[in-house]
Structure formats: C-alpha cells, structure tokens
Amino acid sequence: MGRIYLVEEGIGQYLTELSTKVKPYVTGLLIGQCSPQRDYVIRAVRTPPKEQQQQEESVGPPKLASLDEEWITTHASQVSRMLPGGLLVLGVFMVATPELAKDGQNALRKLIFSVEKSLSKRRLWKLAEEEVSDRAALQICSVTKKVVCRTYDVQDPKSAAKPADWKYQSALTASWLALGCTVNVNIHIPLLATSPSHDLEKNTKNGLNRWSKQIEDSVFLINGQVKDEDTELLEGQKKLRGNTQPSTQFSDVKVLTQLCQGTSARSTATVQVCSGSINLRGAVKCRAYIHNNKPKVKEAIQALKRDIINTLSDRCEILFEDLILNEGPQKKNFEREYHVLPQRLFVPVAGSSVMLSDYKFLDEAAGEIQERFVEMLDQPVQAEDIHIAEDISTVDICPVTDSPSDMQQAQLTKATLLLKLQQNMGLVVAAAVAVLASIFSFNYFSD
C-alpha cells in the first residue's frame, strides 16, 4: 500500500479551474507537511507563466520538451522561503491534455528530483534517517479530470514510482497547532584573510552553519516545560474536536542555547588571520505548524528548529541577492557597512489556522508584497492582512583597520596569551587547591 495524501478540499476546485484556463499543460508545486502515517497537502501553486512559454504554446503542436526545468526549480526555491516551519514542497503536479499523458509522468519524475536537489543545496540541515523522503507526482487530465498520484523516494536516484492515495478533506488545517518563539541573535563571523575577494556570502553561510549546530543542540521549553520527545504534544491538553472554523492552539517556546560544549567534547584553539568580520544582530520571530493527529513533541521541535535556521539563512540570502542587484557581483572596496536584514511578515491563509511567511525591506511598499504573493503563491492578499512580526535586525560588515602586519602580530600575540592562560589555568587551580588543603589540615591538627 502506498502513501496517503489528505488534501485540502479547495485544492480540487483550484486544479479544475487550471485545467479550463491553461493549455496544453500547466505545472505547479504541492505544499504541505509529512508525517509518519500520512502526508497533508494544504496548497497547490501553479508555476508562474513566462512570456516566452506563452508564445510557444500559441504555435505548434503541444509538447513537453519546452518544459523549463530551471524556471520551475527557481520558483520552488522562492516558495520554500515563504513557508514557516513544518511546511515544505511535497511534490509537483501537472494538468495536461490527453495527448501529453504518456510523457507526463516521466517529466514529473525529473522535476521532483530537480526540485529536491535545488532545495537541499540551500538547507543548513539534513533530513533525518527516519524522515519521510517520498515526494508526490500528481497528474491530472484536463479533459477527463482523472487524477493519478505516484510517489518517488528523493533519497534514491533509481527510485521507481509507487502508487499513492489522493483524498480530499474539508477544513484540513482548521485546528492545526502552532508553536512560536523569539530568538535573540548575536553571531560573529570572521572573514578569513585567505578568502578570495572577501566572499561575504560564503563566509556568512559557513558561520550560519556553525550557528545552526548550536540551535540543533539547544533545549526547547514548550509552555515553560521540558517534554520528552516521544510523548504526544497535546498530552494533558484538551483536543479541539469537530471544529471547522480556523482556531489556532498556540504554544510559546523558549530556546535555551548551550553556552559551552559538554565535558566529553574536546575543545581546541585555532589561530586564524582575518581581514574583518560580519556581525548579525537582532531578535527574529519564528513559527512552526504541526498537524493535530497525535503529533509527537519531537516533530514539533524539529519543525521549529528548522524554521529558526531557515529564517536567518533565507534573509541573509535575500540581502546578498539585493546587494548583487544594486552593487554588482564584484565589489572592489571593502569598507565598513551596515545593512538591515529584511523583516519577517506573516499572512493568513483563508479557511486555515496556518499563516504563510515572507520578508520585506524597509523601503518596500505593501503593494510589492501583494504582487509577490500573487506571483509566487497565486494568492491575493489584502494590505491589512500583512502582519510585520518583528523589529529590525542588522548586518554589520567590519574590515580590520590596522595594517596587515600589525593586525597579524596583535592576533597572534593575543592567541598565544590565551593558549598559555588555558594551559596554565589547570596548574594555577591545582596549586590553589593544594594551598587551601594544607591550611585546612594545619588548622585541623592545631585544634
């Protein structure tokens, strides 16, 4: 038996409308959540049309050879930034004429692996071994409306198609659970002097990679409590039953980051010559959603962890893309700069307790955000529904002002002193303990 996909009822109508408007085919993404028992599809989003594609469709016989794989994977990357924790691109769909049905499944299989490859490159985390790695390939005939759903294991390049059940359900996410937290960020990332052309983006990603491991090792308090990962998230709480209206059961989460490594981990000092540093500062708002079918604590925490990591990584990516557009890919002068990271915002989904996410720069108007939601998610948004979630976070890029020789000497001297201090600290503490012990012994025998 294949996987079961529970699908928001409105998606069926959305796909039917696409079949009447677009010919000979239209592709898109399936957005939702995986769980061990079944997957949930909460949105289907068509690929934004290109002008060139529209011209090709107007002339000549229908064919899938013109399918723009790069355009579709780029759309998937943009959409993934707009998904809060717990949501991901679950697969791809195609609505096509009967003439294209034969080649449709092969095209979908190719797209599934291309999309997953593109998304995995951007992630600072990896899928766990026990996680579901099947992704859906949905094919719908525009004439007969026949639905064929198959899955492929994206962890296996040779994966064969497996059948899957596609079942519509009303009010699928009406009472999903939400978790939210605020994470204070103060990340110092050194820029190595050996790094060519001051590769800010690469250095930043490396620094965020180290920071993401701290988030993975953090302790999460849910409503002030540490809960066992294998227990149910709703244990001891009343579950909302028979509720068809959007109603969010919200859990406040505190993230406790470890200040140092455990005693079992060996720490080593590294001396590196740096040309400057990047400092990320601010407080970021994070949110994750989880299904209400007996979710485990570890599922909820994992979703929130990934949102914390994604939201900072994504907005740094957006900032560097903006800098490249405005200043060019090669920047000659390396001067001190302050940049404001794009702020996070949330927008509600009609008929659902789930909210989608996006990022805006200070000079962006509400109209630009509304256009982006229509283009990327095929969803109209009212200006009053756009909720800015947080204050400003900054990026401070600092070059070293000393001359290279003075800078290197100062760094090496400081590093040498720190190493000597660490080496001698144990001897100093041992000597102090020995002196105290001898004094205590002398007083004891004197008495």
Secondary structure, DSSP 8 states (H G I E B T S, - for coil): ---EEEEEHHHHHHHHHHHHHS-SEEEEEEEEE--SS-EEEEEEEE----HHHHHHHHSSS--STT--HHHHHHHHHHHHHT--BT-EEEEEEEEE-GGGHHHHHHHHHHHHHHHHHHHHHH-SS---TTS--EEEEEEEETTT--EEEEEEETT-TT---EE-EEEEETTTTTT-EEEEEEEEEEEEEEEETTSGGG-HHHHHHHHHHHHHHHHHT-EEEETTB---TTSBTTTTS----S--S---EEEEEEEE--SS--TTS--------EEEEEEEEEEEEEEEEE-SSS-BHHHHHHHHHHHHHHHHHHHHHHHHHHHHHHH-S-------EEEEE-EEEEEE-TTSS-EEEEEE-TT--HHHHHHHHHHHH-----GGG-EE----EEEEEEE--S-HHHHHHHHHHHHHHHHHHHHHHHHHHHHHHHHHHHHHHHHHHH-
